[in-house]
Amino acid sequence: MAEAPARRTVLRALTATGAATVVAFDPRTRGWAATGTPGTGRTAVPPLDGTLTTDPAALDAAADDYGHHVSHRPLAVLRPGSVDDVVAMVRFCHAHRLPVAPRGQGHGTFGQAQVAGGLVIETATLDRIGPLSADGTSVTVGAGAKWSDLTRATLAHGRTPPVLTDYLELSVGGTLAVGGLGGQSHRHGAQVDTVTALDVVTGAGERLHCSRTRRPDLFEATLAGLGQCSVIVGATLALVRAPDTVRSYLLPYDDLKTFLDDQRRLAEERRFAYLEGQVTTDASGAFRGCVLEAVAYGPPAGPAPDDTALLAGLRHRAGGATVSDLGYYDFLDRLAPAVAALKESGVWGYAHPWLNLLIPGDAVAAVAGTVLDDLTEADLGAGLVLLYPLAGERLTTPLLRGPAGPVPYLLALLRAVPADDTDAVRRLLAANRRAYDVVAAAGGTQYPVGSVPFTRADWRRHYGAAWPRLAAAKRRYDPRGLLVPGRGIF
């Protein structure tokens, strides 16, 4: 069924004969249909500014994601022309008990934004970027805006979001639903920690504005809330002064513990603006080679970088440092050439059963070492391993569950294996669960963007002391439990 434009009129679809008919939902069969006949028991969808489609290609696309190993097909896909469309269709789904899931750029790895037999809301059309506040310290954007577009817009005013993920082509709403970690998190926390207000649509179809002082229970249940209580449709984000240029340092290490100790020192001192690291194979094929990635911002965000001062006391391999100067946006968008190459080679379409874990700093050497000892090049495939420190005191969002301690670490095994190798995917999902169990036993958690098989009991343990507040917010704001069922939390 091809889409037809609609502007405050009941959505119409074209039949095979070209006749215009009303798209309707049949509560008896729980299916969408085209009907022009009154009295059939079918209910027409509400007036929309955008489009609702049951086109098979659209449904197939919504039943896939970056993980490429989970598939749940919805009944329909909404491409909203306004926030009013989201309100109208969530209310419609609430009335008919249809599950709903928002979808940004489809970068989930485990079917998180998929919904079997319900409605997928593609938020990409909600991409408005508003003007900066008078003092330049904040901006309000639509949930579908990509961080790349947002950053380019704010840089025109010399401002930048304080925290950015390594891949910029993600939606604002998508990362705020999970947390949003990056190399600046040891200074500023996660992206959710930089949000001052949200515009949301609850599971009952009520549009609400919330912040730390206005409906704080909804605000806290939405940020890093995995979409369980509301659909993010807009956000007000903090901004900071942006540098014109940065200096990047790649520092090689031959010993995991030395690498981790130097990372911890830099995180505690906040010597650099950006701090990450990768683990690679050494000559024996073991994952013990390490590269510390650190970036210093230049003027006007900071002083001109001083190599001697910035590298003082670090124990990387002598003579192995790579130092380069880049424009700020060139640094932020540094993955673009690699992504283009992955797409051209077909690796972008591989299965990505990722593993993302948060490990207590006092156990990271032993726990990360155990996980890495079990890792083979075949298990990683065409992926990579990230390992870098955060700052516990900066991670203030209640539902972003991290381990106790001042310097937790993120360990990410970004696996990539052929999508048709289903045996490998099953094996890696099992390996992910074993690794999670090792980390959980040491007081760690998962960062829930990966592919770790979880039960409802696992989710309750994951949220720990925050569970009662999340469950209460779920009952209040999504009373029929329709939002984002792919997580399997409730």
N, C-alpha and C positions, 0 to 999 in steps of 0.2 A: 504494500500500500504506500503510495507516494504521499509526501507531506504537502499541504497547501497552507499558504499564509493565513493567519487569523489575527484580528485585532479587535479585542473585546467582543468577539462573537463565538458561538459554539464552534469548536474545532470541527472542520469538515475534512473528509477524505475522499479520494478519487477511487471509485470502483473500477473494475476492468473495463466497464462500458463507458467510463467517463462521467457517470452520473454522480452528483454530489449527495452524500448521505452523512448522517450524524454518527460519530464514533461514540460508542456507548459501552458500559460495563454491565455484564449480566451477573447479578449476585448469586444466581442458582448454580451457574457453571464456573463462576469465578474466572470469566474470560472476557476479553474485549471483542467487540463485534461492530460491524457497520450496519446500521438499521435506520430506516426512515419511517418505520411503521410504529405508530403509537400503540400503547396497550400491550406491549410484548414483555413487560417486566424489566426491561433494560433501562439503565439510568444514564442519561447523557452526561458527558464530562462538563465541568463548569466552563464559563467563558475564560479564554486565555489570550495573553499577548503573544506568546510564543507558540510552540508546536508540541504535540504529543504524537508519538509514532509507535506503530507496531510493525514497522518494516523489518523483515527478517535480518537484513544486514545490520541494522541498528541494534537489534536484540542480541545478535551474535557478538557484536563489538562490546556490548555491555556485559556479556557473559565471559569476558576475558580480561586480563590485566597483565601487568609487567611480569608477574610470576609465571604465567602461561602453563600452569599445572592444576588449576582449579577452574571449574566452569559451572555457574548457576545462571540460568536464563530467566530474565524478567518477562513480565507480560507486556510492559510498555516502557518507553523512555521519554522523559520530559526534557525539552530544551527550552528553558524558561525565557520569556521576553522581559520579565520583570520579577521582582520579589513577590508581587501579588500572585503570580502563577504558582510559585512554591507554596504559598499559603493555601491557595485554592486546592491544589492537588494533594497536599498533605491532609487537609481537612476531608477531601474526598476519600482518600485511602483510610483515614481514621474511621470514617463512617462505614466503610465496607471491609474493615479489618484486613487491609492489604499492606504487606511489609514495604518499607521504603528505605532506599539508601542513596545518599548523595555521592557523586563521582566527580572528582576534579580532573586530573590528568591520567587517571587510570594506572597509577604507579604502585598500586598494592601488589604484594607478592603472594598472597594466600587467600584470595577471594574476599578480602575484607569489605570492599565496596560493591560486591555483587549481591543480588537478591533473587532467589528463586520464586517465580510466580508473583512478583510484585512490581513496584515502580522504581526505576533508577532515575535520579535527577542529575542531569549533566550540568554542573555549575559553571562551565567555561564561559557561558554567555553573561554571567554576572561578574563582569570584569572591569567595572568602572573604577578608576583611580581618581580620587578627589583631590582638591588642592591641599597643599600643606597648611597646617595651622599657622596663625599669624607669626608665632615665634619660631616656626620651622621644626618643632620638636615632635610632631606627630602627623599622621596622615590616615584618612579613612578610605578603605578600599573594599571592593566586592570580593566575595569568597573565591570567585573563579579567576581572579587576577593571578598571573604568574609572577613569581618573585623576580624573574628577569625583567619583565616589563615594569614592575613596581620600582626596582632599583634604578633602571634607566631614568624613570620619571623623577625620582627624588634626587638623583645625581645632578640633574639640571639645576637644582637649587643648592648643590653642595652638601646634600644630606644622604644618609644611607640607613637602612635597617641595621641595628647593631649585631644581629646574628643571622647568618645565612647558611643554608645547607650547601654541600658541595655541588649539587646539581640544582641549577636555578629554574629549570623548566617544570617546577611543581607549583600547584596552586596554593594560595594563602590558606584557604579553608582546609585543604588536605593536610598540610603540615601542622596547623593549629589543632587539628583533631587528634594528633598523635604526640606532638611535643615540639619537634624541630630542633635537632642538635647539629652543631657544626664546630668549626675550629675556633670560633669566638666564644663558645659556651663556657670556657674556663674564666672568662671575664664577665659575661653578661647573662649567663644561664641559657635556657632554651628559648626558642622563638615565643613560646607561650608565656614566658616570663616578661616579655616586652609588650604585651597587649594591655591596653587601658580600657577598652570597651568592646562589646560584641553586639551585633544585630543577629538574632536567631529566629528560627521557626520551630516551635516545640512539636512533639509527636502528636499533639492534639490539633495542630494547625494554628497556633496562636503566635503572632509575631511579637517579639519582646526585645527590649534593649536591656542589656545588663552590664555590670561592671563590679569592681570590688565593693562599691558602696550601694549599688542598686541591684537588687536581686542577686546578692553574692552567691547564694546557693546554686543558682542556674549558671552563673559565670564560672564558678569552680567546677561544676559538673560538665561544662562544655569544653573548657580548655584541657587538652589531652584526655578528653572523655570518650574518645573513639566513636563519637557520633551517637551515643546511647540515649541522650536526653533531648537533643535538638540538632537541627540542621543549621550550620553556620552560613549566613548569607552576607555578612559584612563584618569588618573588624577595624578598630582604630589602633594603630601601631606606633610605638615610640620610634623616633629617629635620632641619630647622632651625626656629628660632623664627619664628613667623608674625606679621606686623603685623596690627593691627586695621583700619587704613586705609592708603591710598596716595594720593599726589598724582601725577597724570598730566599730562605736557607733550607737546603736539603742536606742533612747530616747523617752519614752512614754509621751504623753500630754493628759490632760482631757479637754482642752479648745482650740477651733480652733483659736481664736485670739492670744492667747499666743504663740501657735505653729507657727503661721504665723509671728508674731513679732520677735521671736527668729530666724526663718529662714532668715528673712530679715537682721537682724543684722549680722548673719554669712556670708551671701552673700556679704554684704557691706565690712566686714572686711577681707573676703577671708581667714578665719581662717582654713578652711578645703580644701583639694584638690577636694573632691567630696561632693555634698550636694543634697539630695532629700528628699522625705517624702511620706508617705501613710496616707490615711484616712480610718478608719475602723468603724464598728458599735460599739456603746456603749451598755450598759446593756438594754437600752430601744429599741434598734434596729435602732436608728438614727445614721446617719453618722457624728459622732462628736468625735470619738476616733482618735487620731493622733499619728504617730510614725515618728520622725525626724531621717533621715538616714544620717550620716556624716562619712567621711573616711579621715584619715590623712595618707599621704605617708611617708614611712620611707626612710632611706638611700638606694641608693645614691641620690635620688631625693629630699630629705629633711632631717631634723634632726629627731632623735628618738622621737616619739610622747610623749608629756607630758600631761597626763590626766588632771591634775589640771588646767593647763593653757588653754587647749582646751575646757574644760567644764565650765570655769569660767563665772559666771553671767547668765547661762542658767536656765530656770525655768521648766524643765521637772519634772515629778513625782518623788519624792524622793525615792531612793532605787530601781528604776525601770530600770536603764540603763543596757544594755547588751553590753559588750565590748569583742571583739575577734580579734586575730591576724591571718592574712591570707597571703599566697603568693600572689603576685600581680596578676598573671594570674588567680589564683583560685578565687580571688575577681571579676575580670572582667567576668569570665565565671560562676558566681554563680547561674545563672538561669538554667544551663544545667540539673541538677537533676529534677527540677520542670517541665521543658519542657518534659523530658523523661516520667515523671509521667502523664502529661497531654495527651501525645500521647498514652500511654498505656491505660489510662482510656477512651479515645475517646473524651475528651473535646477539644483537639486540633482541631478536625474536626467540632466543633460547629460554628454557625454563630457568627461573631464578628463585630457588628455595633458600632464601637468605636466612642467616642467623645473626641476630643483633642482641647482645647481652650487656648488662651493666654490672660491673664487678667491683666489690669493695677494694679500695686502694691498698689496704693492709694485706689483702690476699691475692692481688692481681698477678704477681710473679708466679706463684704456685698454680693458681687456677687457670690463668691464660696459658701457662706452660703445658698443663694437662690437656687442654683443648687443642692446642697447636701440635702437641705430640701425636694426637690421634688424626690430625689432618694430613691428607695426601694431596698431591697436585691434581690427581684425578677427581678427588672430592671437591676441589675448588673450581676445577674446569677453567674457563676463560675469565674467572673472577679475580678478586683481590681481597686482602685482609687489611682492615683498619684497626688500629689500637691507639687510643689517645685519652688523656685525662680531662675531667670536667671539674667543676667547683661545686661541692655539695651545698655550700651556703647560698649559691646563686640559683639553685634549682628550687624555686619556691612554689611552683604549681602543685597543689595537693595530689592530683591524679597522675602526674608524671612520677611513677614509682621507681625510685632509685635506692641503692643501698646506703646504709649509714656510713658516715665518715666524711672527712673534709675533701678528699680527692678520689671520687669514684672514677672508673675507667669504662669507656665504651669499647667492646670488642665486636667487630662486625666481619663475618665471613660472607662476602658478597658472591655467592656461588653462581655459576652459569654453566649449565649442561644442556645438550640438545633436548628440545621439548619432546621429541618422540621417544626418548630413552626413559620410559616410565619406570623401569626397574631402578635406574639410578636415582630418579626423583624420590621414590619410596624409600630407598636406602638412606638418602640424605635427610629426609624428614625424620627418620628414626634417629639418625646421628644428631640432628638438631635437638631432639628431645633429650638424648643422653647428655649432650653438652649443657643444656639448660639445667638438668638435674644436678650436675656438678656445680654449676654456678649458684643455683638456689640453695644448695647445702652449705655454701660458704657465705650466705647472706645476700646474694645478688638477685637480680631480676632480669626479665627480658625487656628490651625496648621494642614495643609492639608494632614494628613495621615489617618484621620478618615472617618466617614460616615455621612456627613451633606449634605442634599439635597441643592444644589446651582443652581441658574439660572445664565445666562450670565451677567445679571445686578448685581447679587451678587458678581460675580468675579470682575467686574469692580470696585465695591465699595471696595472689599477686597484689591485690589492693589492700589487704591487711586492714589497718586501722581506718583507712579511708572508705572501706566497703559500705558501712552503714549509711554514710552520707550519699554515696553514689546510688545505692539502692533506693533511698528515700527520694532522691531527685528523679530517678527513673519512674517511680510510682506517681510522682506529682506531674512530671512534664511529658511523660510518654506512657500514659496509664494503660494502654492496650499493648505495650511492648512491641511496637512495630518498627522502630528505627534500627537500622544496621544489624540485622540478625546474623550476617555472615561472621561476626566476631564470636558468636556462641557464648556470650557472657551471661545472658539472662534466659 
